[in-house]
């Protein structure tokens, strides 16, 4: 089951916990007796990458694959039912073997004896700027929709913008007049190229600067002050800044 709650495009000053099934594939196999116990034990003893490849090969069997996915769906549904979770109100997102729960304590974390849900990550806020999902914790931001390695290059750029905007939402308690004024300041700073250089690095899996140089478009991993006026800043303006305005204003 892969599901995102359409009713939540932002979550402010809350407690979001990602409850993840420990060793998901083999736990589901055990819970539903999907293959001999010897094979499950063999998989459990493998290194993680080898286990992923082995399970991937097993899933080429369409019947096995259907039963495995049905098992995940069943366990997630039982986890939610047992803990009194309303999917539309208490779940932000479901990712096959994980449930993102908003502001609800979990009393029962073991399903069918073998499936143990553990609190993998905890967040305080969330922004959905399609196609990106920003999960905001106290000290970091996780993003769905961009490669984790590339994300590192945006820490002083787009992620800094997201953090500042989120902090303003909390500080101003979502007061619309104050939020509108703050976002106007963000837009002005962005357009006038007053933000850190990395704010103009395109927020995608290439994560380059797009520079107009002598009539030609050049992609670069770094820029200097001299390059700044020639950087095409439209990508993040359309993909990050404008969606933030629509989300909050």
N, C-alpha and C positions, 0 to 999 in steps of 0.2 A: 504494500500500500504506500503510495506516494501522494500526499495530500497537503495542500496549504490552505489555511483558513482564509476565505475571501473577505471575511468581516474585519480582519486585522491588517491594516497597512502600516500602522504604527502602534507601538506600545511604549509608554513613558513611565519611568519610576515604578517599576513592578519587579516581580521575581519570576524569571523564566528559567526553568530547569529542563535540560535535555536528559531524559531518562532512556538509557540505552541498554539493550539486551546484551549481556556479557557473552562473548563467543556465540554470536547469534545463530550462525548456520548450524553448528554442531548441537547447540542447545535445542533448536527446533527439531533436528533429526532425532535426538533422544526423546523429546516430549511426544513425538508422533510416530516413533519406531519406523523411520523412513528408510533405514538400512541397517545391516547387522552391526551389533555393538562393537565388534572387532574393527570394522571399517571406521566407525566414529572415533574410537580410541586412536587409531592410526592417524586420522586427520588432526586430532587434538595434539598429538606429539610433534606435528610438523611446525616449521617456522611459518610465521604469518603469511608471507608472500607465497610460499609453496602451498599452503592450505587454500589460499584464495584461488590459485591456479587449479588445484585439484577439484575444488567445489565447482569452479567454472566448467570444468570438463564433465563433471557429473550432471550439470544442469543442461547439457546438450541433449540429455534424455528428457523429452518434453513432458512425459508423465511425472517423472521425479521433480522437475522444475515446477510444475503446477502444484504438486503436493507441498513442496517447500514454501512457495509463496503463500499458499492457502494457510499453511501453518503459522507464518509470520502474521498474517491478517487476523487469524483466530486468537493468537496470544495477545496481540495489541488490543483487540476488542475486549478480551477478558480482563486485561490490565486496567483498561479504562472503566469497564463496568464495575469491577471489584472495588475500585477506588472512588466510585461515584462521580466520574468525570463526564461532563457534558461536552461532546465533541465541538459544538458550535461556540461554546462559551469559555471552555477551559484549555483547549488544545490550540496551539499556534500553528503547529505543523507536525506531520507524521512522515517519517522517512524509513519505511520498511521495518527497521529494527529499533527505531527511536521515536519517542513521543516528546514534544516540547510542550511542557505544562506551564500554564500561567497562574500564579498566585494560589495554587492548591496544594495542600500537604498530601504526601503519598504514604499510606499506611501499609499497603500490601505490595511488596516489591518482588515476590516470587510467584510465578505462574506455572502450574502443572509440574511442580517440583524441580524441573531442570532449567527453567527460564528465569534468570535473575536480572531484574532491571536495576541498573546502577546510575547514580547522578553523575553524568559525564562532564557536563558543563553547566555553569550558572550565569545568567545574564540579567541586566537591569532594564534593558530597552531594546527596541527593534524598529527598523525602518525598512519598508519595502519600496525600492525604486527600481521597477522592472527593467532588466531581468535580475537585478541584484537584491539580495537580502542581507541586511546589516544587523548582526547580533552583537549588542553592545554590553560589555561587562565593565567592571570597575576600572580595569587597567588595560584592556585590549578590545579589539573589534574583530570578530570573525565574519567572513563574507561568503555567501553561497553565490556562485556565478562567475568567479574568477579564480585562477590558479593560486594556491597558497604561497608558492615561491614568488610569484609576481606581486602578490599583495604587500610584501615587505618593502617594495620600492614606493609604496603609496602612504607609508606611515606619517610622513611629514607633509603630505599633500591632501588627497581626497579624504583619507581617514581622519586627518586633523580637522578638516571642515565638518565632517560628520560628527565628530566628538564635540566640537564647539557648538554646533547647532543643537545637538542633544542636550548638552549642559545648559544651554539657554532655555530650552523647553522646560527643564526641571526648575531652574532658578526662577523663571517667570510664571511657573505653574500654569503653563499653556495660555497665559493672558494674550488674547489675540492681537491687541494693539501693540504690545511689546514685542511679540514674535514677528509681526509684520515689519516693525522698525528694524529689528535685528537682521531679518532676512534681506531687507533693502541694503543694509551695510555690507552683508556678504556679497550680494550681487555687485555693488559698486566696487568693492575691493577686487573681486574676480575680474570684472571687465577692465579695470584700470591696471591689471597685472600687479597688484600690490601684495598678493599672497606668496607663499613660498614657491619656489620653482616647481616643486613636485606636484603642486595643485593643478598644473597644466600638462602633466604627464597623462596620456590617455588612459582612462580606467577600463582596460580590457586585458586580454591575455598576451598582448604584445607589449603593452605598457611603455610605449615610446613617446618622445616628443615629436610632433609633426611640424616641421619648419619649412617655410616658404623661402627658398634661397635662389636668387637670380632667376626667378620664373619657374623653378623646379621644386617639387615637393620632396623633402628629405626626412627620413626617420632617424632619430638619434636617441641614444640612451642617456645622454647628458647635454646640458646647455650651459651657457655663461650669460652674464648680464647683457652682453652685446647681442645675443641671440633672441632675447625675450620678446622684443617688439615684432619679430618675424615668426613667432610660434603661433600656429593655428590653435586657438583655444576653444573652438566651437564644440568639440566632442564632449568634453566634461560639462560644458555649459548646457548642452541639450540632454545629456544622459544623467547628470547629477544635480546641477543647480536648478534648472527648471522643474524637474520632478520634485525636488525638495520644496520649492515654492508651492506647487500644486498640492503637495502632501500637507503642508503646515499652514498655508495662507488661504 
